[in-house]
Amino acid sequence: MRRVSLWGCAFLLLFFLPSYSKGGGGAADQLKQSVDRILELLGDSSLKSPDKKLERRNRIFKIVEERFDFGEMSKRSMGEYWPKLSEAEQKEFEVSFSSLLENTYISKIERYSNQRVEFSESRPKGEKFFYVHTEIVSAERVIPVDYSLHQVGDQWFVYDVNIEGVSLVTNYRSQFLETMRKEGFKGLMAKIAEKARQLEAR
């Protein structure tokens, strides 16, 4: 349940991320462009009916996929086991992991509300890496959210999100590695598939 809540907050932040031009403006501006496209879809009255739910979700996820580096997140989430997987297994895991994120978190995006986002720190983490600290502020609480991005060519991609001190990549890695040790790759893939089926049924 905590993982869902964390990612819900992460995607919530994307909706309200303002343009930020100091330091890593390129990274923030590209995120802002993605946010604007998502907001346009959410505000499209032709996509609000129940029979358009799947189409809306697919179109939103396509935008998210363009800004989040799920390949890098998959690699980091598998940690020491990643180089031990065959190329086919790596691809299978990446596809399933991306699908899990889609089914879990797009539902959170559709229920966003009017929180306020404040930036308190933004700095490079080395060549082609950038860190942005933000806070989602509501009447009830303040949620710190740190984004880690890396640059590929002229594009910036999110490869980890740290919410309230919890890294999503590290959080998933601890679960995946435990399953890999006990049940192996097939066991991990079965658990991911079952979780995805449960989410699709909601």
Contacts in CASP RR format, 6 or more apart in sequence:
PFRMAT RR
TARGET T0000
AUTHOR 0000-0000-0000
METHOD contacts of the structure
MODEL  1
MRRVSLWGCAFLLLFFLPSYSKGGGGAADQLKQSVDRILELLGDSSLKSP
DKKLERRNRIFKIVEERFDFGEMSKRSMGEYWPKLSEAEQKEFEVSFSSL
LENTYISKIERYSNQRVEFSESRPKGEKFFYVHTEIVSAERVIPVDYSLH
QVGDQWFVYDVNIEGVSLVTNYRSQFLETMRKEGFKGLMAKIAEKARQLE
AR
2 166 0 8 1.000
3 104 0 8 1.000
3 168 0 8 1.000
3 171 0 8 1.000
3 172 0 8 1.000
4 104 0 8 1.000
4 105 0 8 1.000
4 108 0 8 1.000
6 161 0 8 1.000
6 163 0 8 1.000
6 164 0 8 1.000
6 166 0 8 1.000
6 168 0 8 1.000
6 171 0 8 1.000
7 101 0 8 1.000
7 104 0 8 1.000
7 105 0 8 1.000
7 108 0 8 1.000
7 161 0 8 1.000
7 168 0 8 1.000
8 105 0 8 1.000
8 108 0 8 1.000
8 109 0 8 1.000
9 136 0 8 1.000
9 143 0 8 1.000
9 145 0 8 1.000
9 163 0 8 1.000
10 105 0 8 1.000
10 145 0 8 1.000
10 161 0 8 1.000
10 163 0 8 1.000
10 168 0 8 1.000
11 64 0 8 1.000
11 105 0 8 1.000
11 106 0 8 1.000
11 108 0 8 1.000
11 109 0 8 1.000
11 112 0 8 1.000
12 108 0 8 1.000
12 109 0 8 1.000
12 112 0 8 1.000
12 115 0 8 1.000
12 136 0 8 1.000
13 117 0 8 1.000
13 134 0 8 1.000
13 136 0 8 1.000
13 145 0 8 1.000
13 147 0 8 1.000
14 31 0 8 1.000
14 34 0 8 1.000
14 35 0 8 1.000
14 38 0 8 1.000
14 64 0 8 1.000
14 67 0 8 1.000
14 109 0 8 1.000
15 35 0 8 1.000
15 38 0 8 1.000
15 39 0 8 1.000
15 109 0 8 1.000
15 112 0 8 1.000
16 35 0 8 1.000
16 112 0 8 1.000
16 115 0 8 1.000
16 116 0 8 1.000
16 117 0 8 1.000
16 136 0 8 1.000
17 28 0 8 1.000
17 31 0 8 1.000
17 32 0 8 1.000
17 35 0 8 1.000
17 117 0 8 1.000
17 134 0 8 1.000
18 32 0 8 1.000
18 117 0 8 1.000
18 119 0 8 1.000
19 28 0 8 1.000
19 29 0 8 1.000
19 32 0 8 1.000
20 28 0 8 1.000
20 29 0 8 1.000
20 32 0 8 1.000
20 119 0 8 1.000
20 122 0 8 1.000
20 132 0 8 1.000
21 28 0 8 1.000
21 29 0 8 1.000
22 122 0 8 1.000
23 122 0 8 1.000
23 123 0 8 1.000
23 124 0 8 1.000
24 122 0 8 1.000
24 124 0 8 1.000
24 130 0 8 1.000
24 132 0 8 1.000
26 156 0 8 1.000
27 130 0 8 1.000
27 132 0 8 1.000
27 149 0 8 1.000
27 151 0 8 1.000
27 156 0 8 1.000
28 122 0 8 1.000
28 132 0 8 1.000
30 67 0 8 1.000
30 155 0 8 1.000
30 156 0 8 1.000
31 67 0 8 1.000
31 147 0 8 1.000
31 156 0 8 1.000
31 158 0 8 1.000
34 63 0 8 1.000
34 64 0 8 1.000
34 66 0 8 1.000
34 67 0 8 1.000
37 63 0 8 1.000
38 60 0 8 1.000
38 63 0 8 1.000
38 64 0 8 1.000
38 109 0 8 1.000
41 47 0 8 1.000
41 56 0 8 1.000
41 59 0 8 1.000
41 60 0 8 1.000
41 63 0 8 1.000
42 56 0 8 1.000
42 60 0 8 1.000
42 109 0 8 1.000
42 110 0 8 1.000
42 112 0 8 1.000
44 56 0 8 1.000
46 52 0 8 1.000
47 55 0 8 1.000
47 56 0 8 1.000
47 59 0 8 1.000
48 56 0 8 1.000
56 110 0 8 1.000
57 102 0 8 1.000
57 106 0 8 1.000
57 110 0 8 1.000
60 106 0 8 1.000
60 109 0 8 1.000
61 102 0 8 1.000
61 106 0 8 1.000
64 106 0 8 1.000
65 98 0 8 1.000
67 157 0 8 1.000
67 158 0 8 1.000
68 157 0 8 1.000
68 158 0 8 1.000
68 159 0 8 1.000
69 150 0 8 1.000
69 152 0 8 1.000
69 157 0 8 1.000
69 158 0 8 1.000
69 159 0 8 1.000
70 94 0 8 1.000
70 97 0 8 1.000
70 98 0 8 1.000
70 101 0 8 1.000
71 94 0 8 1.000
71 98 0 8 1.000
72 150 0 8 1.000
72 157 0 8 1.000
72 159 0 8 1.000
73 97 0 8 1.000
73 159 0 8 1.000
73 160 0 8 1.000
73 168 0 8 1.000
73 169 0 8 1.000
74 82 0 8 1.000
74 90 0 8 1.000
74 93 0 8 1.000
74 94 0 8 1.000
74 97 0 8 1.000
74 98 0 8 1.000
75 82 0 8 1.000
75 90 0 8 1.000
76 159 0 8 1.000
76 160 0 8 1.000
76 169 0 8 1.000
76 173 0 8 1.000
77 97 0 8 1.000
77 169 0 8 1.000
77 172 0 8 1.000
77 173 0 8 1.000
77 176 0 8 1.000
78 85 0 8 1.000
78 93 0 8 1.000
78 173 0 8 1.000
78 176 0 8 1.000
78 177 0 8 1.000
78 180 0 8 1.000
79 173 0 8 1.000
79 177 0 8 1.000
80 177 0 8 1.000
81 176 0 8 1.000
81 177 0 8 1.000
81 180 0 8 1.000
81 185 0 8 1.000
82 90 0 8 1.000
85 93 0 8 1.000
85 185 0 8 1.000
89 185 0 8 1.000
92 189 0 8 1.000
93 185 0 8 1.000
93 188 0 8 1.000
93 189 0 8 1.000
96 189 0 8 1.000
96 192 0 8 1.000
96 193 0 8 1.000
96 196 0 8 1.000
97 192 0 8 1.000
99 196 0 8 1.000
100 192 0 8 1.000
100 195 0 8 1.000
100 196 0 8 1.000
100 199 0 8 1.000
103 196 0 8 1.000
103 199 0 8 1.000
103 200 0 8 1.000
104 195 0 8 1.000
104 199 0 8 1.000
107 199 0 8 1.000
107 202 0 8 1.000
113 138 0 8 1.000
115 136 0 8 1.000
115 137 0 8 1.000
115 138 0 8 1.000
116 136 0 8 1.000
116 137 0 8 1.000
116 138 0 8 1.000
117 134 0 8 1.000
117 135 0 8 1.000
117 136 0 8 1.000
117 137 0 8 1.000
118 134 0 8 1.000
118 135 0 8 1.000
118 137 0 8 1.000
119 132 0 8 1.000
119 133 0 8 1.000
119 134 0 8 1.000
120 133 0 8 1.000
120 134 0 8 1.000
120 135 0 8 1.000
121 131 0 8 1.000
121 132 0 8 1.000
121 133 0 8 1.000
122 130 0 8 1.000
122 131 0 8 1.000
122 132 0 8 1.000
122 133 0 8 1.000
123 130 0 8 1.000
123 131 0 8 1.000
124 130 0 8 1.000
124 131 0 8 1.000
125 131 0 8 1.000
125 148 0 8 1.000
128 150 0 8 1.000
128 151 0 8 1.000
128 152 0 8 1.000
129 148 0 8 1.000
129 149 0 8 1.000
129 150 0 8 1.000
129 151 0 8 1.000
130 148 0 8 1.000
130 149 0 8 1.000
130 150 0 8 1.000
130 151 0 8 1.000
130 156 0 8 1.000
131 146 0 8 1.000
131 147 0 8 1.000
131 148 0 8 1.000
131 149 0 8 1.000
132 146 0 8 1.000
132 147 0 8 1.000
132 149 0 8 1.000
133 144 0 8 1.000
133 145 0 8 1.000
133 146 0 8 1.000
134 144 0 8 1.000
134 145 0 8 1.000
134 146 0 8 1.000
134 147 0 8 1.000
135 142 0 8 1.000
135 143 0 8 1.000
135 144 0 8 1.000
135 145 0 8 1.000
136 142 0 8 1.000
136 143 0 8 1.000
136 145 0 8 1.000
137 143 0 8 1.000
143 163 0 8 1.000
143 164 0 8 1.000
144 163 0 8 1.000
144 164 0 8 1.000
144 165 0 8 1.000
145 161 0 8 1.000
145 162 0 8 1.000
145 163 0 8 1.000
146 161 0 8 1.000
146 162 0 8 1.000
146 163 0 8 1.000
146 165 0 8 1.000
147 158 0 8 1.000
147 160 0 8 1.000
147 161 0 8 1.000
148 158 0 8 1.000
148 159 0 8 1.000
148 160 0 8 1.000
148 161 0 8 1.000
148 162 0 8 1.000
149 156 0 8 1.000
149 157 0 8 1.000
149 158 0 8 1.000
149 159 0 8 1.000
150 156 0 8 1.000
150 157 0 8 1.000
150 159 0 8 1.000
151 157 0 8 1.000
159 169 0 8 1.000
160 167 0 8 1.000
160 168 0 8 1.000
160 169 0 8 1.000
161 167 0 8 1.000
161 168 0 8 1.000
162 168 0 8 1.000
176 188 0 8 1.000
179 187 0 8 1.000
179 188 0 8 1.000
179 191 0 8 1.000
180 188 0 8 1.000
183 190 0 8 1.000
183 191 0 8 1.000
END
